[in-house]
């Protein structure tokens, strides 16, 4: 039995994300990261991060109004696994402001 930390670093998808007209008309890049604390019961147990990355890919091309909503959906998927003790999910929109690297939101629980 052991605690592990799974780290997903900036999976990129393209989708409609935002409340502004230009965000509803043009898809944009979104970077998604997660840090997941998981308790595994034995050496043959593992966290299926393929399922997580596939779930995130499912948002490609979709419309969601806020990063907060996207975060709650992803976080909810992660914590459905009873072995997850804690998860932090972070989204970033790198192409919104020309004078910033990105604007993002972090959700923890």
C-alpha positions in Angstrom: 0.0 0.0 0.0 1.4 3.4 -1.0 0.6 7.0 -1.8 1.4 8.2 -5.3 1.1 11.5 -7.0 0.0 11.5 -10.6 1.0 14.6 -12.6 -0.6 15.6 -15.9 1.3 18.6 -17.3 -0.4 20.9 -19.8 -2.5 18.6 -22.0 -3.5 20.8 -24.9 -7.0 20.8 -26.5 -8.7 23.3 -28.8 -12.3 24.3 -27.9 -14.7 27.2 -27.5 -14.1 28.4 -23.9 -15.4 31.8 -22.7 -18.2 34.2 -22.3 -17.1 36.8 -24.8 -18.4 36.8 -28.4 -14.9 36.2 -29.9 -14.5 33.2 -27.6 -17.8 31.7 -28.7 -16.9 32.3 -32.4 -13.3 31.1 -32.5 -11.8 28.0 -30.9 -8.8 28.6 -28.7 -6.0 26.5 -27.2 -6.6 25.4 -23.6 -3.9 23.8 -21.4 -5.0 21.4 -18.7 -2.9 20.2 -15.8 -3.7 18.0 -12.8 -1.9 16.8 -9.7 -3.7 13.8 -8.2 -2.9 12.2 -4.9 -3.9 8.5 -5.1 -3.7 5.6 -2.7 -2.8 2.3 -4.4 -3.4 -0.9 -2.5 -0.7 -3.2 -3.9 2.1 -3.5 -6.5 -0.3 -4.5 -9.3 -2.7 -1.6 -8.7 -2.3 1.5 -10.9 -4.0 4.8 -11.8 -5.4 4.7 -15.4 -4.2 8.1 -16.7 -5.2 7.0 -20.2 -8.9 7.4 -19.1 -8.2 10.9 -17.8 -6.4 12.1 -21.0 -9.2 10.6 -23.1 -11.8 12.3 -21.0 -10.1 15.6 -21.5 -9.8 15.0 -25.2 -13.5 14.7 -25.3 -13.8 18.5 -24.7 -12.1 19.3 -28.0 -14.4 21.3 -30.2 -17.0 21.7 -27.5 -18.4 24.9 -26.0 -18.1 25.7 -22.3 -18.6 29.2 -20.9 -16.1 29.3 -18.1 -12.8 27.8 -17.0 -14.5 27.2 -13.7 -17.1 24.9 -15.3 -14.5 23.0 -17.2 -12.5 22.5 -14.0 -15.4 21.2 -12.1 -16.2 18.7 -14.8 -12.6 17.4 -15.0 -12.2 17.4 -11.2 -15.5 15.5 -10.8 -14.2 12.8 -13.2 -11.0 12.4 -11.3 -12.5 12.1 -7.8 -15.0 9.5 -9.0 -12.1 7.1 -8.5 -12.4 6.0 -4.8 -8.6 5.8 -4.5 -8.1 9.5 -5.2 -7.5 11.4 -1.9 -7.0 14.9 -3.4 -6.8 16.5 -6.8 -5.8 19.9 -8.1 -6.8 20.8 -11.6 -5.5 23.9 -13.5 -6.6 25.3 -16.8 -4.8 28.0 -18.8 -5.8 29.9 -21.9 -2.5 31.0 -23.5 -3.8 33.0 -26.4 -6.2 35.5 -24.8 -3.9 38.5 -23.9 -1.0 39.5 -26.0 1.0 40.7 -23.0 0.6 37.6 -20.8 1.8 34.0 -21.2 -1.6 32.8 -20.1 -4.7 33.3 -17.9 -5.8 30.4 -15.8 -7.8 29.1 -12.9 -6.9 26.4 -10.4 -9.4 24.2 -8.5 -8.5 22.0 -5.5 -10.5 19.5 -3.5 
